[in-house]
């Protein structure tokens, strides 16, 4: 009982620190950029919408605030998706980007963005992009799952995922070669991966689809813990394995695709954040890991986005350029750590 009480106190402290860190990170993301805006100014603009004459009103309310919310929700979604896939494959080195799932979503979005008007669509709605990304990611996910059952090596699975990623990228490159210049410019910027230019309409779509999917991942925490102990144990606890597998695949695909649809492919958040979460909480209990990973995903992605747009301001880097510096070393470390088993 004493150990349980100490653990609860420890986790309460960690979660409190993470929530505070998320709040301060969100504040920094709104205050800092090519133009620095004071905290009081930001608070005044956010809580007194009537102050439209403030010179910083448009920057805060229509540019930085929606972008900051998008990075928090998007980062949480990608991190949660990565954790679910790692549990599903029982492999700490998988995530949507590495498995090619994000590339499948990118290809589907590319088909819509580059060929949407020729398909008879007068305009491309945010929900249309999400639907396309979900279908693309789900197709690649199903193919990877089929191969995962036939290979035992972690490295082989990663290579298969990478090859599907390259295949999707190749098809996308063919599409770009025949695309109109106007469409190509927007798609090229999107493909680099960035949270810039988020509108309130896109943020609403991200919230409407992303937040329920994140909440669903919280609902299946008990089956996730049972699944960690093996399928036989999960069955004995009343978990319907087939339906549970479908649920994990669907939720992780929705989470990855809704972010990819608007921000483009963002690398390594789904891989790095669950690993960092495990190091911080020092547990495999998903009652702690899932919410911890969700909060940490928002923090890490927001920090990476802030660095991407301020380090060489006014030039903005693709966010994947920053996340790769975090994720790539973790992949190398995990592969070296598991070299005896792979």
C-alpha positions in Angstrom: 0.0 0.0 0.0 2.9 2.4 0.9 4.4 1.7 -2.6 1.1 2.5 -4.3 0.7 5.7 -2.4 4.3 6.8 -3.3 3.6 6.0 -6.9 0.4 8.0 -7.0 2.2 11.0 -5.4 5.0 10.7 -7.9 2.7 10.5 -10.9 0.6 13.4 -9.6 3.7 15.5 -9.3 4.9 14.5 -12.8 1.5 15.2 -14.4 1.2 18.6 -12.6 4.6 19.6 -14.0 3.7 18.4 -17.5 0.4 20.3 -17.5 2.3 23.5 -16.3 4.9 22.9 -19.0 2.2 22.6 -21.6 0.6 25.8 -20.5 3.9 27.7 -20.6 4.9 26.2 -23.9 1.6 27.3 -25.4 2.2 30.8 -24.0 5.7 30.9 -25.5 4.4 29.8 -28.9 2.0 32.7 -29.0 4.4 35.3 -27.7 7.5 34.4 -29.6 8.1 34.6 -33.4 9.5 37.0 -35.9 7.7 39.7 -33.8 7.8 39.3 -30.0 4.6 40.1 -28.2 4.3 40.6 -24.4 2.4 38.1 -22.2 0.0 40.9 -21.0 -0.7 41.9 -24.6 -1.5 38.3 -25.5 -3.8 37.9 -22.5 -5.6 41.1 -23.3 -6.2 40.1 -26.9 -7.3 36.5 -26.1 -9.7 37.5 -23.3 -10.9 40.8 -24.7 -11.8 40.2 -28.3 -13.2 43.7 -28.7 -9.7 45.1 -28.9 -9.5 44.7 -32.7 -7.6 47.9 -33.1 -4.6 46.4 -31.3 -1.7 46.1 -33.9 -1.0 42.5 -32.7 -4.6 41.3 -32.7 -4.4 39.6 -36.1 -1.0 38.0 -35.4 -2.2 36.6 -32.1 -5.8 35.6 -32.8 -5.6 34.6 -36.5 -2.1 33.3 -36.9 -0.3 32.2 -33.7 -3.1 31.0 -31.5 -4.7 28.6 -34.0 -1.2 27.4 -34.9 -0.3 26.8 -31.2 -3.5 24.9 -30.7 -2.8 22.8 -33.8 0.7 21.9 -32.6 -0.6 20.8 -29.2 -3.5 18.7 -30.6 -1.5 17.4 -33.6 1.5 16.5 -31.4 -0.8 14.7 -28.9 -2.5 12.8 -31.7 0.8 11.7 -33.3 2.3 10.6 -30.0 -0.8 8.7 -29.1 -0.9 7.0 -32.5 2.8 6.0 -32.1 2.2 4.5 -28.7 -0.8 2.5 -29.9 1.2 1.1 -32.8 4.1 0.2 -30.5 1.7 -1.7 -28.3 0.0 -3.3 -31.3 3.3 -4.5 -32.9 4.9 -5.0 -29.4 7.8 -3.1 -30.9 9.2 0.2 -29.5 10.7 1.3 -32.9 7.4 1.6 -34.9 5.4 4.8 -35.6 3.2 6.1 -38.4 6.1 7.8 -40.2 8.6 4.9 -40.0 6.0 2.3 -41.1 5.0 4.3 -44.2 1.5 5.1 -42.8 2.1 8.8 -43.1 3.4 8.4 -46.6 0.2 6.6 -47.5 -1.8 9.4 -46.1 0.4 11.9 -48.0 -0.2 10.1 -51.3 -4.0 10.2 -50.8 -3.9 13.9 -49.9 -1.7 14.5 -52.9 -4.2 12.9 -55.2 -6.9 15.2 -53.8 -4.8 18.4 -53.7 -3.2 17.9 -57.1 -6.1 16.3 -58.9 -9.2 17.3 -56.9 -10.5 20.0 -59.2 -10.2 17.6 -62.2 -12.3 15.1 -60.3 -15.2 17.5 -60.3 -14.7 19.1 -56.9 -15.1 22.9 -56.9 -13.3 23.3 -53.5 -11.4 21.0 -51.2 -12.8 21.0 -47.6 -10.7 20.0 -44.6 -12.9 17.0 -44.0 -12.3 15.8 -47.6 -8.5 15.9 -46.9 -8.9 14.0 -43.6 -11.0 11.3 -45.3 -8.4 10.9 -48.1 -5.6 10.7 -45.6 -7.4 8.2 -43.5 -8.1 5.9 -46.5 -4.4 6.2 -47.6 -3.0 5.5 -44.1 -5.4 2.6 -43.5 -4.4 0.9 -46.8 -0.7 1.0 -45.9 -1.4 0.0 -42.3 -3.3 -3.1 -43.5 -0.5 -4.1 -45.9 2.1 -3.6 -43.1 0.0 -5.8 -40.7 -0.1 -8.6 -43.3 3.7 -8.5 -43.6 4.2 -8.2 -39.8 2.6 -11.6 -39.4 5.1 -13.1 -41.8 8.4 -11.6 -40.5 10.0 -12.0 -37.1 12.8 -9.4 -37.5 12.2 -5.9 -36.3 14.6 -4.5 -38.9 12.8 -6.3 -41.7 9.5 -4.8 -40.6 11.1 -1.4 -40.6 12.6 -1.9 -44.0 9.2 -3.0 -45.4 7.5 0.1 -43.9 10.3 2.3 -45.4 9.9 0.7 -48.8 6.1 1.3 -48.8 7.0 4.9 -47.8 9.3 5.2 -50.8 6.8 3.7 -53.1 4.1 6.1 -52.0 6.6 9.0 -52.3 7.5 7.8 -55.9 3.8 7.8 -57.0 3.4 11.3 -55.4 6.5 12.5 -57.3 4.9 11.3 -60.6 1.7 13.2 -59.7 3.7 16.4 -59.0 5.4 16.1 -62.4 2.0 16.4 -64.2 0.4 18.9 -61.7 -0.4 22.5 -62.4 2.0 25.1 -61.1 -0.6 26.7 -58.8 -1.5 23.4 -57.2 2.1 22.3 -57.0 3.2 25.2 -55.0 0.7 24.6 -52.2 1.3 20.9 -52.2 5.1 21.3 -52.1 4.9 23.5 -49.0 2.4 21.1 -47.4 4.7 18.1 -48.2 7.6 19.6 -46.3 5.6 19.3 -43.1 4.6 22.5 -41.2 2.0 23.8 -38.8 2.1 27.3 -40.4 -1.0 28.8 -42.0 -3.5 26.9 -39.8 -6.9 28.5 -40.1 -9.7 28.3 -37.5 -11.6 26.0 -39.8 -8.7 23.6 -40.0 -8.3 23.7 -36.2 -12.0 23.0 -35.7 -11.7 20.0 -38.0 -8.6 18.8 -36.2 -10.4 19.1 -32.8 -13.7 17.5 -34.1 -11.8 14.4 -35.4 -8.6 14.3 -33.3 -9.9 14.9 -29.8 -12.6 12.1 -29.9 -10.0 9.7 -31.3 -7.6 10.6 -28.4 -10.5 10.0 -25.9 -11.1 6.6 -27.5 -7.5 5.7 -26.9 -8.1 6.5 -23.2 -11.2 4.3 -23.1 -9.3 1.2 -24.3 -6.6 1.5 -21.7 -7.7 -1.6 -19.7 -7.7 -3.8 -22.9 -4.3 -2.3 -23.8 -2.8 -3.4 -20.5 -4.3 -6.9 -20.8 -2.9 -7.1 -24.4 0.6 -6.4 -23.1 0.5 -9.6 -21.1 -0.4 -11.7 -24.2 -3.4 -12.5 -26.3 -4.4 -15.5 -24.1 -4.4 -13.4 -21.0 -6.4 -10.7 -22.8 -9.0 -13.3 -23.9 -9.3 -14.5 -20.4 -10.1 -10.9 -19.3 -12.9 -10.8 -21.8 -11.1 -8.8 -24.6 -12.3 -9.6 -28.1 -9.0 -9.7 -29.8 -10.2 -9.2 -33.4 -12.4 -6.2 -32.6 -9.6 -4.8 -30.3 -7.0 -5.1 -33.1 -9.4 -3.3 -35.5 -10.0 -0.6 -32.9 -6.2 0.0 -32.4 -5.6 0.2 -36.2 -8.6 2.5 -36.8 -7.8 4.9 -33.9 -4.0 5.1 -34.7 -4.8 5.6 -38.4 -7.3 8.4 -37.7 -4.9 10.1 -35.4 -2.0 10.0 -37.9 -4.1 10.9 -40.9 -5.9 13.9 -39.4 -2.6 15.5 -38.6 -1.0 14.6 -41.9 -4.0 16.0 -43.8 -3.3 19.5 -42.5 0.4 19.7 -41.5 1.9 17.3 -43.9 4.1 14.4 -42.8 5.8 15.0 -39.4 8.5 12.6 -38.6 9.5 10.8 -35.3 7.0 12.4 -32.9 5.1 9.1 -32.7 8.3 7.3 -32.0 10.3 9.6 -29.8 7.6 10.8 -27.4 6.4 7.4 -26.1 10.0 6.5 -25.4 10.5 9.8 -23.5 7.3 9.1 -21.7 8.5 5.7 -20.6 11.8 7.2 -19.3 9.9 9.9 -17.3 7.3 7.7 -15.7 9.4 4.5 -15.5 6.3 2.2 -16.0 4.6 0.1 -18.7 1.1 0.8 -17.2 -1.0 2.4 -19.9 -3.2 4.1 -17.3 -0.2 6.4 -16.8 1.6 6.1 -20.2 -1.3 7.0 -22.5 -2.3 10.3 -20.8 1.4 11.1 -20.2 2.3 10.5 -23.8 -0.6 12.6 -25.0 0.4 15.6 -22.9 4.1 15.2 -23.7 3.3 14.9 -27.4 1.7 18.4 -27.3 4.7 19.8 -25.4 7.5 18.3 -27.6 5.7 19.2 -30.9 5.1 22.8 -29.8 8.7 23.2 -28.8 9.9 21.8 -32.1 7.5 24.0 -34.0 8.7 27.1 -32.0 12.3 26.2 -32.8 11.5 25.6 -36.5 10.0 29.1 -36.9 12.4 31.1 -34.7 15.9 29.7 -35.0 16.5 31.2 -38.4 13.7 33.7 -38.4 12.2 35.0 -40.7 13.1 31.8 -42.5 11.0 28.9 -41.3 12.3 25.3 -41.2 10.1 22.2 -41.9 9.2 20.8 -38.5 10.5 17.4 -39.4 14.0 18.9 -39.7 13.8 19.6 -35.9 11.9 16.4 -34.9 14.4 14.3 -36.7 17.2 15.5 -34.4 15.2 14.0 -31.5 13.8 10.9 -33.2 16.7 9.6 -35.2 19.1 9.2 -32.3 16.4 7.4 -30.3 15.9 4.9 -33.2 19.6 4.2 -33.4 19.8 3.8 -29.6 16.8 1.4 -29.6 18.2 -0.7 -32.5 21.6 -1.0 -30.8 19.9 -1.8 -27.5 17.9 -4.6 -29.1 20.6 -5.9 -31.5 20.8 -9.2 -29.7 17.1 -9.9 -30.4 16.8 -8.6 -34.0 
